[in-house]
Amino acid sequence: MLYGECLALTSAVLWGTIPVLVRKGLPHSNASVAVMLGLLASVPLLLLVFSFYPHPVTQAVTPQAAAWFAAVGIMGPCLGRVFNYMGVDRLGAARATPLINSSPLFTTVLALVFLHEQVTFKILFGVLSIVAGIVVLSGKRHA
């Protein structure tokens, strides 16, 4: 059980560094270039991961899964990053990140509508807490 939490927290730390790195690089370029270079930089690591995967990719992924995962690639790493980086550029890392991290709200609504998942009290409380945090952080005016 602890292994999953460690993976999730490691992911959170890595995702948390991205807006800071983006903010450092954007004065020297733009969001589209940042996305392209970021995706290209991840290719060698991706190839290394696949080289250690026990099954060939063609055996591990069905055509239906490939289509869904292609949609994921378009939504997150491509379009999501472009808007993410543009938000960081215009608002700054500290102000943009809470808004960007409102994704659990949208995930919950979409999971309810399209996957018919149950929304428990804990999930509802968590989502409402996130929304409240966004309201508090967004209400603060940038000096």
mmCIF file of the C-alpha atoms, coordinates in Angstrom:
data_MODEL
# 
_entry.id   MODEL 
# 
loop_
_atom_site.group_PDB 
_atom_site.id 
_atom_site.type_symbol 
_atom_site.label_atom_id 
_atom_site.label_alt_id 
_atom_site.label_comp_id 
_atom_site.label_asym_id 
_atom_site.label_entity_id 
_atom_site.label_seq_id 
_atom_site.pdbx_PDB_ins_code 
_atom_site.Cartn_x 
_atom_site.Cartn_y 
_atom_site.Cartn_z 
_atom_site.occupancy 
_atom_site.B_iso_or_equiv 
_atom_site.pdbx_formal_charge 
_atom_site.auth_seq_id 
_atom_site.auth_comp_id 
_atom_site.auth_asym_id 
_atom_site.auth_atom_id 
_atom_site.pdbx_PDB_model_num 
ATOM 1   C CA . MET A 1 1   ? 0.000   0.000  0.000   1.00 0.00 ? 1   MET A CA 1 
ATOM 2   C CA . LEU A 1 2   ? 2.824   2.412  0.866   1.00 0.00 ? 2   LEU A CA 1 
ATOM 3   C CA . TYR A 1 3   ? 4.393   1.777  -2.556  1.00 0.00 ? 3   TYR A CA 1 
ATOM 4   C CA . GLY A 1 4   ? 1.404   3.306  -4.353  1.00 0.00 ? 4   GLY A CA 1 
ATOM 5   C CA . GLU A 1 5   ? 1.424   6.373  -2.112  1.00 0.00 ? 5   GLU A CA 1 
ATOM 6   C CA . CYS A 1 6   ? 5.162   6.840  -2.703  1.00 0.00 ? 6   CYS A CA 1 
ATOM 7   C CA . LEU A 1 7   ? 4.639   6.648  -6.458  1.00 0.00 ? 7   LEU A CA 1 
ATOM 8   C CA . ALA A 1 8   ? 1.804   9.184  -6.275  1.00 0.00 ? 8   ALA A CA 1 
ATOM 9   C CA . LEU A 1 9   ? 3.820   11.587 -4.105  1.00 0.00 ? 9   LEU A CA 1 
ATOM 10  C CA . THR A 1 10  ? 6.855   11.240 -6.372  1.00 0.00 ? 10  THR A CA 1 
ATOM 11  C CA . SER A 1 11  ? 4.602   12.101 -9.297  1.00 0.00 ? 11  SER A CA 1 
ATOM 12  C CA . ALA A 1 12  ? 3.274   15.126 -7.388  1.00 0.00 ? 12  ALA A CA 1 
ATOM 13  C CA . VAL A 1 13  ? 6.810   16.363 -6.677  1.00 0.00 ? 13  VAL A CA 1 
ATOM 14  C CA . LEU A 1 14  ? 7.822   15.936 -10.318 1.00 0.00 ? 14  LEU A CA 1 
ATOM 15  C CA . TRP A 1 15  ? 4.654   17.651 -11.607 1.00 0.00 ? 15  TRP A CA 1 
ATOM 16  C CA . GLY A 1 16  ? 5.161   20.397 -9.014  1.00 0.00 ? 16  GLY A CA 1 
ATOM 17  C CA . THR A 1 17  ? 8.585   21.259 -10.423 1.00 0.00 ? 17  THR A CA 1 
ATOM 18  C CA . ILE A 1 18  ? 7.263   21.723 -13.957 1.00 0.00 ? 18  ILE A CA 1 
ATOM 19  C CA . PRO A 1 19  ? 5.696   25.208 -13.531 1.00 0.00 ? 19  PRO A CA 1 
ATOM 20  C CA . VAL A 1 20  ? 8.900   26.493 -11.937 1.00 0.00 ? 20  VAL A CA 1 
ATOM 21  C CA . LEU A 1 21  ? 11.047  25.130 -14.781 1.00 0.00 ? 21  LEU A CA 1 
ATOM 22  C CA . VAL A 1 22  ? 8.577   26.458 -17.365 1.00 0.00 ? 22  VAL A CA 1 
ATOM 23  C CA . ARG A 1 23  ? 8.580   29.898 -15.772 1.00 0.00 ? 23  ARG A CA 1 
ATOM 24  C CA . LYS A 1 24  ? 12.395  29.947 -15.945 1.00 0.00 ? 24  LYS A CA 1 
ATOM 25  C CA . GLY A 1 25  ? 12.407  29.021 -19.641 1.00 0.00 ? 25  GLY A CA 1 
ATOM 26  C CA . LEU A 1 26  ? 9.478   31.034 -21.025 1.00 0.00 ? 26  LEU A CA 1 
ATOM 27  C CA . PRO A 1 27  ? 11.213  34.433 -20.964 1.00 0.00 ? 27  PRO A CA 1 
ATOM 28  C CA . HIS A 1 28  ? 13.575  32.986 -23.566 1.00 0.00 ? 28  HIS A CA 1 
ATOM 29  C CA . SER A 1 29  ? 10.962  31.345 -25.824 1.00 0.00 ? 29  SER A CA 1 
ATOM 30  C CA . ASN A 1 30  ? 7.228   30.529 -25.937 1.00 0.00 ? 30  ASN A CA 1 
ATOM 31  C CA . ALA A 1 31  ? 4.749   27.846 -24.841 1.00 0.00 ? 31  ALA A CA 1 
ATOM 32  C CA . SER A 1 32  ? 4.681   25.965 -28.163 1.00 0.00 ? 32  SER A CA 1 
ATOM 33  C CA . VAL A 1 33  ? 8.452   25.590 -28.234 1.00 0.00 ? 33  VAL A CA 1 
ATOM 34  C CA . ALA A 1 34  ? 8.439   24.536 -24.570 1.00 0.00 ? 34  ALA A CA 1 
ATOM 35  C CA . VAL A 1 35  ? 5.926   21.765 -25.297 1.00 0.00 ? 35  VAL A CA 1 
ATOM 36  C CA . MET A 1 36  ? 7.805   20.544 -28.369 1.00 0.00 ? 36  MET A CA 1 
ATOM 37  C CA . LEU A 1 37  ? 11.188  20.464 -26.629 1.00 0.00 ? 37  LEU A CA 1 
ATOM 38  C CA . GLY A 1 38  ? 9.694   18.864 -23.520 1.00 0.00 ? 38  GLY A CA 1 
ATOM 39  C CA . LEU A 1 39  ? 8.100   16.090 -25.573 1.00 0.00 ? 39  LEU A CA 1 
ATOM 40  C CA . LEU A 1 40  ? 11.274  15.519 -27.580 1.00 0.00 ? 40  LEU A CA 1 
ATOM 41  C CA . ALA A 1 41  ? 13.348  15.378 -24.401 1.00 0.00 ? 41  ALA A CA 1 
ATOM 42  C CA . SER A 1 42  ? 11.091  12.634 -23.023 1.00 0.00 ? 42  SER A CA 1 
ATOM 43  C CA . VAL A 1 43  ? 11.505  10.325 -26.043 1.00 0.00 ? 43  VAL A CA 1 
ATOM 44  C CA . PRO A 1 44  ? 14.867  8.791  -24.982 1.00 0.00 ? 44  PRO A CA 1 
ATOM 45  C CA . LEU A 1 45  ? 13.493  8.020  -21.511 1.00 0.00 ? 45  LEU A CA 1 
ATOM 46  C CA . LEU A 1 46  ? 10.362  6.517  -23.039 1.00 0.00 ? 46  LEU A CA 1 
ATOM 47  C CA . LEU A 1 47  ? 12.467  4.306  -25.314 1.00 0.00 ? 47  LEU A CA 1 
ATOM 48  C CA . LEU A 1 48  ? 14.522  3.186  -22.315 1.00 0.00 ? 48  LEU A CA 1 
ATOM 49  C CA . VAL A 1 49  ? 11.358  2.256  -20.393 1.00 0.00 ? 49  VAL A CA 1 
ATOM 50  C CA . PHE A 1 50  ? 10.037  0.267  -23.364 1.00 0.00 ? 50  PHE A CA 1 
ATOM 51  C CA . SER A 1 51  ? 13.345  -1.539 -23.723 1.00 0.00 ? 51  SER A CA 1 
ATOM 52  C CA . PHE A 1 52  ? 12.849  -3.000 -20.232 1.00 0.00 ? 52  PHE A CA 1 
ATOM 53  C CA . TYR A 1 53  ? 9.185   -3.845 -20.791 1.00 0.00 ? 53  TYR A CA 1 
ATOM 54  C CA . PRO A 1 54  ? 8.811   -7.657 -20.814 1.00 0.00 ? 54  PRO A CA 1 
ATOM 55  C CA . HIS A 1 55  ? 6.453   -7.814 -23.833 1.00 0.00 ? 55  HIS A CA 1 
ATOM 56  C CA . PRO A 1 56  ? 6.662   -6.092 -27.193 1.00 0.00 ? 56  PRO A CA 1 
ATOM 57  C CA . VAL A 1 57  ? 4.411   -3.049 -27.282 1.00 0.00 ? 57  VAL A CA 1 
ATOM 58  C CA . THR A 1 58  ? 2.319   -4.580 -30.063 1.00 0.00 ? 58  THR A CA 1 
ATOM 59  C CA . GLN A 1 59  ? 1.412   -7.459 -27.727 1.00 0.00 ? 59  GLN A CA 1 
ATOM 60  C CA . ALA A 1 60  ? 0.686   -5.221 -24.743 1.00 0.00 ? 60  ALA A CA 1 
ATOM 61  C CA . VAL A 1 61  ? -1.632  -2.720 -26.453 1.00 0.00 ? 61  VAL A CA 1 
ATOM 62  C CA . THR A 1 62  ? -4.851  -3.500 -28.296 1.00 0.00 ? 62  THR A CA 1 
ATOM 63  C CA . PRO A 1 63  ? -5.963  -1.201 -31.127 1.00 0.00 ? 63  PRO A CA 1 
ATOM 64  C CA . GLN A 1 64  ? -8.804  0.124  -28.957 1.00 0.00 ? 64  GLN A CA 1 
ATOM 65  C CA . ALA A 1 65  ? -6.394  0.920  -26.110 1.00 0.00 ? 65  ALA A CA 1 
ATOM 66  C CA . ALA A 1 66  ? -3.997  2.560  -28.589 1.00 0.00 ? 66  ALA A CA 1 
ATOM 67  C CA . ALA A 1 67  ? -6.791  4.855  -29.797 1.00 0.00 ? 67  ALA A CA 1 
ATOM 68  C CA . TRP A 1 68  ? -7.709  5.899  -26.252 1.00 0.00 ? 68  TRP A CA 1 
ATOM 69  C CA . PHE A 1 69  ? -4.052  6.426  -25.312 1.00 0.00 ? 69  PHE A CA 1 
ATOM 70  C CA . ALA A 1 70  ? -3.508  8.481  -28.478 1.00 0.00 ? 70  ALA A CA 1 
ATOM 71  C CA . ALA A 1 71  ? -6.369  10.711 -27.324 1.00 0.00 ? 71  ALA A CA 1 
ATOM 72  C CA . VAL A 1 72  ? -4.624  10.984 -23.957 1.00 0.00 ? 72  VAL A CA 1 
ATOM 73  C CA . GLY A 1 73  ? -1.440  12.098 -25.708 1.00 0.00 ? 73  GLY A CA 1 
ATOM 74  C CA . ILE A 1 74  ? -3.307  14.784 -27.633 1.00 0.00 ? 74  ILE A CA 1 
ATOM 75  C CA . MET A 1 75  ? -5.211  16.065 -24.599 1.00 0.00 ? 75  MET A CA 1 
ATOM 76  C CA . GLY A 1 76  ? -2.495  16.045 -21.908 1.00 0.00 ? 76  GLY A CA 1 
ATOM 77  C CA . PRO A 1 77  ? 1.051   16.207 -23.169 1.00 0.00 ? 77  PRO A CA 1 
ATOM 78  C CA . CYS A 1 78  ? 0.130   18.302 -26.206 1.00 0.00 ? 78  CYS A CA 1 
ATOM 79  C CA . LEU A 1 79  ? -2.868  20.617 -25.749 1.00 0.00 ? 79  LEU A CA 1 
ATOM 80  C CA . GLY A 1 80  ? -2.892  20.488 -21.955 1.00 0.00 ? 80  GLY A CA 1 
ATOM 81  C CA . ARG A 1 81  ? 0.755   21.522 -21.761 1.00 0.00 ? 81  ARG A CA 1 
ATOM 82  C CA . VAL A 1 82  ? 0.340   24.368 -24.236 1.00 0.00 ? 82  VAL A CA 1 
ATOM 83  C CA . PHE A 1 83  ? -2.464  25.920 -22.164 1.00 0.00 ? 83  PHE A CA 1 
ATOM 84  C CA . ASN A 1 84  ? -0.644  25.057 -18.929 1.00 0.00 ? 84  ASN A CA 1 
ATOM 85  C CA . TYR A 1 85  ? 2.513   26.842 -20.036 1.00 0.00 ? 85  TYR A CA 1 
ATOM 86  C CA . MET A 1 86  ? 0.584   29.822 -21.385 1.00 0.00 ? 86  MET A CA 1 
ATOM 87  C CA . GLY A 1 87  ? -1.192  30.123 -18.017 1.00 0.00 ? 87  GLY A CA 1 
ATOM 88  C CA . VAL A 1 88  ? 2.117   29.962 -16.148 1.00 0.00 ? 88  VAL A CA 1 
ATOM 89  C CA . ASP A 1 89  ? 3.537   32.602 -18.499 1.00 0.00 ? 89  ASP A CA 1 
ATOM 90  C CA . ARG A 1 90  ? 0.637   35.005 -17.944 1.00 0.00 ? 90  ARG A CA 1 
ATOM 91  C CA . LEU A 1 91  ? -0.139  34.372 -14.256 1.00 0.00 ? 91  LEU A CA 1 
ATOM 92  C CA . GLY A 1 92  ? 3.113   33.040 -12.823 1.00 0.00 ? 92  GLY A CA 1 
ATOM 93  C CA . ALA A 1 93  ? 3.767   29.568 -11.438 1.00 0.00 ? 93  ALA A CA 1 
ATOM 94  C CA . ALA A 1 94  ? 2.244   30.128 -7.988  1.00 0.00 ? 94  ALA A CA 1 
ATOM 95  C CA . ARG A 1 95  ? -1.046  31.574 -9.298  1.00 0.00 ? 95  ARG A CA 1 
ATOM 96  C CA . ALA A 1 96  ? -1.528  29.322 -12.327 1.00 0.00 ? 96  ALA A CA 1 
ATOM 97  C CA . THR A 1 97  ? -0.825  26.017 -10.600 1.00 0.00 ? 97  THR A CA 1 
ATOM 98  C CA . PRO A 1 98  ? -3.901  25.996 -8.295  1.00 0.00 ? 98  PRO A CA 1 
ATOM 99  C CA . LEU A 1 99  ? -6.125  26.614 -11.310 1.00 0.00 ? 99  LEU A CA 1 
ATOM 100 C CA . ILE A 1 100 ? -4.327  23.968 -13.341 1.00 0.00 ? 100 ILE A CA 1 
ATOM 101 C CA . ASN A 1 101 ? -4.669  21.568 -10.426 1.00 0.00 ? 101 ASN A CA 1 
ATOM 102 C CA . SER A 1 102 ? -8.449  21.930 -10.443 1.00 0.00 ? 102 SER A CA 1 
ATOM 103 C CA . SER A 1 103 ? -8.428  18.874 -12.707 1.00 0.00 ? 103 SER A CA 1 
ATOM 104 C CA . PRO A 1 104 ? -9.961  16.627 -9.991  1.00 0.00 ? 104 PRO A CA 1 
ATOM 105 C CA . LEU A 1 105 ? -13.142 18.694 -10.262 1.00 0.00 ? 105 LEU A CA 1 
ATOM 106 C CA . PHE A 1 106 ? -13.383 18.064 -13.996 1.00 0.00 ? 106 PHE A CA 1 
ATOM 107 C CA . THR A 1 107 ? -12.253 14.447 -13.645 1.00 0.00 ? 107 THR A CA 1 
ATOM 108 C CA . THR A 1 108 ? -14.997 13.793 -11.087 1.00 0.00 ? 108 THR A CA 1 
ATOM 109 C CA . VAL A 1 109 ? -17.721 15.340 -13.240 1.00 0.00 ? 109 VAL A CA 1 
ATOM 110 C CA . LEU A 1 110 ? -16.536 13.526 -16.387 1.00 0.00 ? 110 LEU A CA 1 
ATOM 111 C CA . ALA A 1 111 ? -16.175 10.198 -14.526 1.00 0.00 ? 111 ALA A CA 1 
ATOM 112 C CA . LEU A 1 112 ? -19.701 10.594 -13.192 1.00 0.00 ? 112 LEU A CA 1 
ATOM 113 C CA . VAL A 1 113 ? -21.192 11.446 -16.595 1.00 0.00 ? 113 VAL A CA 1 
ATOM 114 C CA . PHE A 1 114 ? -19.229 9.154  -18.915 1.00 0.00 ? 114 PHE A CA 1 
ATOM 115 C CA . LEU A 1 115 ? -18.067 6.284  -16.668 1.00 0.00 ? 115 LEU A CA 1 
ATOM 116 C CA . HIS A 1 116 ? -21.050 6.292  -14.276 1.00 0.00 ? 116 HIS A CA 1 
ATOM 117 C CA . GLU A 1 117 ? -18.703 6.151  -11.295 1.00 0.00 ? 117 GLU A CA 1 
ATOM 118 C CA . GLN A 1 118 ? -20.064 6.637  -7.803  1.00 0.00 ? 118 GLN A CA 1 
ATOM 119 C CA . VAL A 1 119 ? -19.289 9.935  -6.087  1.00 0.00 ? 119 VAL A CA 1 
ATOM 120 C CA . THR A 1 120 ? -18.849 9.168  -2.389  1.00 0.00 ? 120 THR A CA 1 
ATOM 121 C CA . PHE A 1 121 ? -18.910 11.679 0.433   1.00 0.00 ? 121 PHE A CA 1 
ATOM 122 C CA . LYS A 1 122 ? -15.098 11.579 0.650   1.00 0.00 ? 122 LYS A CA 1 
ATOM 123 C CA . ILE A 1 123 ? -14.727 12.323 -3.053  1.00 0.00 ? 123 ILE A CA 1 
ATOM 124 C CA . LEU A 1 124 ? -17.301 15.124 -2.904  1.00 0.00 ? 124 LEU A CA 1 
ATOM 125 C CA . PHE A 1 125 ? -15.614 16.613 0.179   1.00 0.00 ? 125 PHE A CA 1 
ATOM 126 C CA . GLY A 1 126 ? -12.213 16.436 -1.509  1.00 0.00 ? 126 GLY A CA 1 
ATOM 127 C CA . VAL A 1 127 ? -13.459 18.085 -4.699  1.00 0.00 ? 127 VAL A CA 1 
ATOM 128 C CA . LEU A 1 128 ? -15.234 20.830 -2.748  1.00 0.00 ? 128 LEU A CA 1 
ATOM 129 C CA . SER A 1 129 ? -12.035 21.405 -0.743  1.00 0.00 ? 129 SER A CA 1 
ATOM 130 C CA . ILE A 1 130 ? -10.092 21.806 -3.978  1.00 0.00 ? 130 ILE A CA 1 
ATOM 131 C CA . VAL A 1 131 ? -12.654 24.275 -5.324  1.00 0.00 ? 131 VAL A CA 1 
ATOM 132 C CA . ALA A 1 132 ? -12.562 26.229 -2.056  1.00 0.00 ? 132 ALA A CA 1 
ATOM 133 C CA . GLY A 1 133 ? -8.768  26.379 -2.238  1.00 0.00 ? 133 GLY A CA 1 
ATOM 134 C CA . ILE A 1 134 ? -8.921  27.621 -5.811  1.00 0.00 ? 134 ILE A CA 1 
ATOM 135 C CA . VAL A 1 135 ? -11.400 30.339 -4.840  1.00 0.00 ? 135 VAL A CA 1 
ATOM 136 C CA . VAL A 1 136 ? -9.189  31.457 -1.934  1.00 0.00 ? 136 VAL A CA 1 
ATOM 137 C CA . LEU A 1 137 ? -5.989  31.479 -3.995  1.00 0.00 ? 137 LEU A CA 1 
ATOM 138 C CA . SER A 1 138 ? -7.578  33.044 -7.057  1.00 0.00 ? 138 SER A CA 1 
ATOM 139 C CA . GLY A 1 139 ? -9.225  35.765 -5.008  1.00 0.00 ? 139 GLY A CA 1 
ATOM 140 C CA . LYS A 1 140 ? -5.838  37.147 -3.999  1.00 0.00 ? 140 LYS A CA 1 
ATOM 141 C CA . ARG A 1 141 ? -4.890  39.952 -6.367  1.00 0.00 ? 141 ARG A CA 1 
ATOM 142 C CA . HIS A 1 142 ? -1.476  39.886 -8.009  1.00 0.00 ? 142 HIS A CA 1 
ATOM 143 C CA . ALA A 1 143 ? 0.556   42.924 -6.990  1.00 0.00 ? 143 ALA A CA 1 
# 
